[in-house]
Amino acid sequence: MAAPKTSALPSFWGLMLLRYALRRMILAVPLLLGISVLTFALLHLTPGNPVQQQMAMNPHFSAASAEALRRLYGMDQPLPLQYWHWLARLARLDFGLSLRDQQPVLGKILAALPATLFLNIASLAIALGIAIPFGVHSATHPKSRFTRFFTGFTFFSFSFPGFWLALLLQLCLAAWLGILPISGILSAGMDSAPWWQKLPDFLWHAAGPLIVSVFGSWAVMSRYVRNSMFEALGQDYIRTARAKGLGERAVFWRHALPNALLPVVTLLGLSLPGLIGGSVIIETIFAWPGMGLLAWEASTGYDYPVILGVSFLGACLTILGNLAADLGLAMLDPRIKVQ
């Protein structure tokens, strides 16, 4: 008996995805170069520089000391030459030294990255866990009291500024009631404690930033799920599934919801750049030692190497987020596979 024939479509589809991803990564190289040129130029065109800041902070700072500091920082060279030196170091994954403490910029970024990753990944997971059932219920029961309350509360969440909520949490739950800590990632004296004592203290400190992050993001995701679910329930394949005798639970969760989550996949892919930009305010208010706080301290201190390193990492995350969103949609949506 002849062996059954196997379709070569899955392997062909995987090869096409791989070729598409490689092509996008190759095209990302000139895009990153253009972003780096613009970032470097705008950074040096802004008023002020590290030398002027130190001269303003020290009245005894002489002109000779300022000139020596410019030579030390390489600021006495033309901007194109400064950019070329920075790009040559970047090709070796050398982001330079911080002007504040002379520490390697890459080491500072790697030290701050885990705190930001935890904050953003945990907030996304919690927001999705809240947004998906809320959005599905409001789409399947559009006239219920819960849906009316849910709609009003999502608009309230949209309009409530995150920095204001952070300050209210610090004032009410931290300063007045003492339920949460005001700032930081660990209590004093916990650095040398074993991990089973650090973990509860770490989660206690992370509660405030997580509440603020989830409060703003769950409303956006729930509206996406609700609107996508409304659209999915009106499609022909849903009517066909009901005509075949499938129950409403199977229609909702097996057929409508996977298609309704396609915009959420795009939103998750595009949220990668928010690992830096979206965390600046929250991490600064709560003194959370992540990428946002690092970027804020570098911008206020004219720490050019750190600003350039964080900006370049943000550009890389933006490109990777767009690619991840496109690949995720291609893997989940059969219509994109056919195209």
matplotlib code that plots the C-alpha trace (Angstrom):
import matplotlib.pyplot as plt

x = [0.0, 1.3, 2.1, -0.4, 0.8, 1.6, 1.1, 4.1, 2.0, 3.1, 6.8, 6.4, 4.4, 7.2, 9.8, 7.8, 7.5, 11.3, 12.0, 9.7, 11.2, 14.8, 13.8, 12.2, 15.4, 17.6, 15.4, 15.5, 19.3, 19.0, 15.9, 18.0, 20.8, 18.3, 16.8, 20.3, 21.3, 18.1, 18.4, 22.1, 21.5, 18.4, 20.2, 23.1, 20.8, 18.9, 20.0, 22.6, 25.2, 27.0, 29.8, 27.5, 25.5, 28.7, 29.7, 26.3, 26.5, 30.1, 30.8, 34.6, 34.6, 37.2, 37.2, 40.3, 38.5, 35.6, 37.8, 39.5, 36.1, 35.0, 38.1, 37.5, 33.9, 34.9, 32.7, 35.5, 35.2, 32.7, 29.3, 29.7, 33.0, 31.4, 28.6, 31.0, 32.9, 29.7, 28.5, 31.8, 31.5, 27.9, 28.9, 31.0, 28.0, 29.9, 27.5, 30.2, 30.6, 28.0, 29.1, 27.6, 29.5, 31.8, 30.0, 29.4, 26.1, 25.3, 25.7, 23.4, 20.8, 21.0, 20.8, 17.6, 16.0, 14.7, 12.7, 11.0, 10.4, 8.7, 6.5, 5.3, 4.9, 3.0, 0.8, 0.0, -0.8, -3.1, -4.7, -5.4, -6.9, -9.3, -10.0, -10.8, -13.7, -15.0, -14.9, -16.5, -19.3, -20.1, -20.2, -22.5, -24.7, -24.9, -28.0, -27.2, -26.6, -23.1, -22.3, -23.6, -21.5, -18.5, -18.7, -18.8, -15.9, -13.8, -14.3, -13.4, -10.2, -9.4, -9.7, -7.9, -4.3, -1.8, 0.5, -2.4, -3.5, 0.1, 0.2, -3.2, -1.9, 1.2, -0.9, -3.8, -2.5, 1.2, 1.4, -2.0, -2.9, 0.6, -0.8, 1.8, 5.3, 5.9, 8.7, 11.6, 11.9, 13.0, 12.8, 15.9, 18.1, 16.5, 19.4, 21.3, 18.1, 17.4, 15.1, 12.1, 12.1, 12.9, 10.0, 7.1, 8.8, 9.4, 5.8, 4.6, 6.7, 5.5, 1.8, 1.6, 3.2, 1.2, -2.1, -1.3, -0.1, -3.1, -5.7, -4.8, -4.1, -7.0, -9.5, -7.8, -7.6, -11.2, -12.5, -10.5, -11.9, -15.5, -15.5, -13.7, -16.2, -19.1, -17.7, -16.9, -20.4, -21.9, -19.7, -21.0, -19.0, -20.7, -24.1, -22.9, -21.6, -25.0, -26.8, -24.8, -26.2, -23.2, -23.9, -23.5, -20.5, -18.7, -19.6, -18.2, -15.1, -14.0, -15.0, -15.6, -13.0, -9.9, -10.7, -11.7, -8.2, -6.4, -6.4, -5.1, -2.2, -1.3, -1.7, 0.6, 3.3, 3.2, 3.4, 7.1, 8.3, 6.3, 8.7, 10.8, 8.5, 5.4, 7.3, 9.1, 6.3, 5.4, 9.0, 10.0, 7.1, 7.6, 11.4, 11.3, 14.8, 14.0, 14.6, 12.1, 13.8, 17.2, 16.1, 14.6, 17.8, 19.9, 17.8, 17.9, 21.6, 22.6, 24.1, 24.4, 25.7, 22.8, 20.2, 21.6, 21.7, 18.1, 16.8, 18.5, 17.1, 13.6, 14.0, 15.0, 12.0, 9.7, 10.9, 10.8, 7.3, 6.0, 7.6, 6.2, 2.7, 2.8, 4.1, 1.5, -1.3, 0.0, 0.1, -3.4, -5.4, -5.9, -6.7, -3.2, -1.7, -3.5, -2.3]
y = [0.0, 3.4, 5.8, 8.7, 11.9, 14.7, 18.3, 20.5, 23.6, 24.0, 23.8, 26.1, 28.5, 28.4, 29.1, 32.1, 33.5, 33.1, 34.8, 37.6, 38.1, 38.1, 40.6, 42.9, 42.6, 43.6, 46.6, 47.6, 48.3, 51.5, 52.5, 52.2, 54.2, 57.0, 57.0, 57.1, 60.1, 62.0, 61.2, 62.2, 65.4, 66.4, 65.5, 67.9, 70.6, 70.9, 73.8, 72.9, 70.2, 68.3, 70.9, 73.8, 72.0, 71.4, 75.0, 76.2, 73.9, 74.9, 78.7, 78.0, 76.0, 77.7, 78.0, 75.8, 73.1, 73.4, 73.0, 70.0, 68.5, 69.0, 67.2, 64.4, 64.0, 64.4, 67.4, 69.5, 67.4, 68.1, 66.4, 64.1, 62.8, 62.4, 60.4, 58.2, 57.4, 56.5, 54.4, 52.5, 51.7, 50.7, 48.2, 46.4, 46.7, 49.3, 52.1, 54.0, 55.2, 57.2, 60.8, 60.8, 57.9, 56.6, 53.2, 51.3, 52.3, 48.7, 47.5, 50.2, 49.3, 45.6, 46.3, 48.4, 46.2, 43.3, 45.7, 47.3, 43.9, 42.6, 45.7, 45.7, 42.0, 41.6, 44.6, 43.3, 39.8, 41.2, 43.7, 40.9, 38.7, 41.4, 42.9, 39.7, 38.4, 42.0, 42.7, 39.4, 39.8, 43.4, 42.3, 39.3, 41.1, 44.6, 45.8, 44.5, 46.8, 45.4, 46.5, 50.1, 50.2, 48.7, 51.3, 54.2, 52.8, 52.3, 55.9, 57.0, 54.9, 56.5, 60.0, 59.4, 60.5, 57.9, 60.3, 61.6, 58.1, 57.4, 60.4, 59.6, 56.0, 57.4, 59.9, 57.7, 54.1, 54.9, 58.1, 58.0, 54.3, 52.7, 49.9, 50.2, 51.6, 55.0, 54.2, 51.8, 48.2, 46.7, 47.8, 49.0, 46.2, 43.6, 43.6, 40.9, 38.9, 35.4, 35.3, 33.9, 37.1, 39.4, 38.1, 39.2, 42.5, 43.0, 42.2, 44.6, 47.4, 46.5, 46.7, 50.5, 50.7, 47.6, 49.2, 52.4, 50.4, 48.1, 50.8, 52.5, 49.6, 47.3, 49.8, 50.1, 46.3, 45.7, 48.2, 46.5, 43.1, 44.4, 46.1, 43.1, 40.7, 42.7, 42.6, 38.9, 37.9, 39.4, 37.4, 34.6, 31.9, 32.6, 32.1, 28.9, 27.6, 28.3, 26.7, 23.5, 23.3, 24.5, 25.9, 29.6, 28.9, 27.0, 29.8, 32.5, 30.9, 28.6, 30.7, 34.3, 35.0, 33.8, 36.2, 39.0, 38.8, 39.7, 43.4, 42.6, 40.7, 43.8, 45.9, 43.6, 43.7, 47.5, 47.7, 46.6, 50.2, 51.1, 49.1, 52.4, 55.3, 54.2, 53.6, 56.9, 58.6, 55.6, 54.6, 58.2, 58.7, 55.4, 55.5, 52.1, 51.4, 50.5, 51.8, 54.7, 56.1, 55.6, 57.6, 60.3, 60.7, 60.7, 63.4, 65.7, 65.2, 65.6, 62.1, 61.8, 58.2, 56.8, 58.8, 57.5, 54.0, 54.0, 55.7, 53.1, 50.3, 51.9, 52.1, 48.4, 47.5, 49.4, 47.6, 44.2, 45.0, 45.8, 42.6, 40.5, 41.9, 41.2, 37.6, 37.0, 38.1, 36.0, 32.9, 33.5, 34.8, 32.4, 35.2, 36.7, 33.2, 33.0, 36.5]
z = [0.0, -0.9, 1.9, 2.3, 0.7, 3.1, 2.2, 1.7, 2.5, 6.2, 5.4, 2.4, 4.6, 7.3, 4.6, 3.3, 6.8, 7.4, 4.1, 5.0, 8.4, 7.0, 4.3, 7.0, 9.2, 6.2, 5.4, 9.1, 8.9, 6.8, 8.9, 12.1, 10.5, 9.6, 13.1, 14.7, 12.5, 13.5, 17.2, 17.3, 15.4, 17.5, 20.8, 19.9, 18.6, 21.9, 24.2, 26.7, 27.0, 29.8, 30.0, 30.4, 33.1, 35.1, 34.6, 35.9, 38.9, 39.9, 39.9, 40.2, 36.9, 34.7, 30.9, 30.7, 32.7, 30.4, 27.3, 28.8, 29.5, 26.0, 24.7, 27.2, 26.0, 22.3, 22.0, 20.4, 17.2, 14.4, 14.7, 11.7, 13.2, 16.7, 15.0, 13.1, 16.3, 18.1, 15.2, 15.0, 18.7, 18.3, 15.6, 18.3, 20.8, 22.7, 23.8, 25.4, 29.0, 31.0, 31.5, 35.0, 36.6, 33.8, 33.9, 30.6, 29.1, 28.1, 31.6, 32.9, 30.4, 31.1, 34.9, 34.4, 31.8, 34.1, 36.3, 33.3, 31.6, 34.8, 35.2, 31.6, 31.1, 34.4, 33.6, 30.1, 31.4, 34.1, 31.7, 29.2, 31.9, 32.8, 29.3, 27.4, 29.6, 30.1, 26.4, 25.4, 28.0, 26.9, 23.2, 23.9, 26.3, 24.8, 26.7, 30.2, 33.2, 33.5, 29.9, 30.6, 33.7, 31.9, 29.1, 31.5, 33.5, 30.5, 29.4, 33.0, 32.7, 29.4, 30.8, 34.1, 33.9, 34.9, 36.8, 38.8, 39.8, 40.8, 43.0, 44.6, 45.3, 47.0, 49.0, 50.1, 50.2, 51.1, 53.1, 54.9, 55.2, 54.9, 52.8, 50.0, 50.0, 48.5, 46.1, 45.4, 44.5, 47.8, 51.5, 53.2, 54.3, 51.9, 49.4, 51.3, 52.3, 50.8, 47.7, 49.6, 51.8, 48.8, 46.7, 48.9, 49.5, 45.8, 44.9, 47.6, 46.1, 42.6, 43.5, 43.0, 39.6, 38.4, 39.5, 37.5, 34.5, 34.4, 35.0, 31.8, 29.5, 30.3, 29.1, 25.7, 25.3, 26.4, 23.9, 21.2, 22.2, 22.5, 19.1, 17.4, 19.0, 17.7, 14.2, 14.4, 15.6, 12.4, 10.0, 7.8, 9.4, 12.7, 11.1, 9.5, 12.8, 14.4, 11.5, 12.1, 15.6, 17.6, 21.0, 21.8, 24.1, 21.3, 18.8, 21.1, 22.4, 19.5, 16.5, 17.3, 20.0, 18.1, 15.2, 17.6, 19.2, 16.0, 16.8, 20.3, 18.8, 16.8, 19.9, 21.9, 19.2, 19.1, 22.8, 22.8, 22.3, 25.4, 27.5, 27.6, 26.6, 28.5, 31.7, 32.1, 34.2, 36.3, 37.1, 37.8, 40.3, 42.1, 41.8, 40.0, 38.8, 35.2, 31.7, 32.2, 35.2, 33.5, 30.5, 32.7, 34.7, 31.6, 29.9, 32.9, 33.3, 29.6, 29.7, 25.9, 25.7, 27.9, 25.9, 22.6, 23.9, 25.3, 22.1, 19.9, 21.9, 21.6, 17.9, 17.8, 19.9, 17.6, 14.5, 16.3, 17.6, 14.1, 12.8, 15.6, 15.1, 11.3, 11.9, 14.6, 12.3, 9.5, 11.7, 13.1, 10.1, 7.2, 4.9, 5.3, 4.7, 1.3, 0.4]

ax = plt.figure().add_subplot(projection="3d")
ax.plot(x, y, z, "-o")
ax.set_aspect("equal")
plt.show()
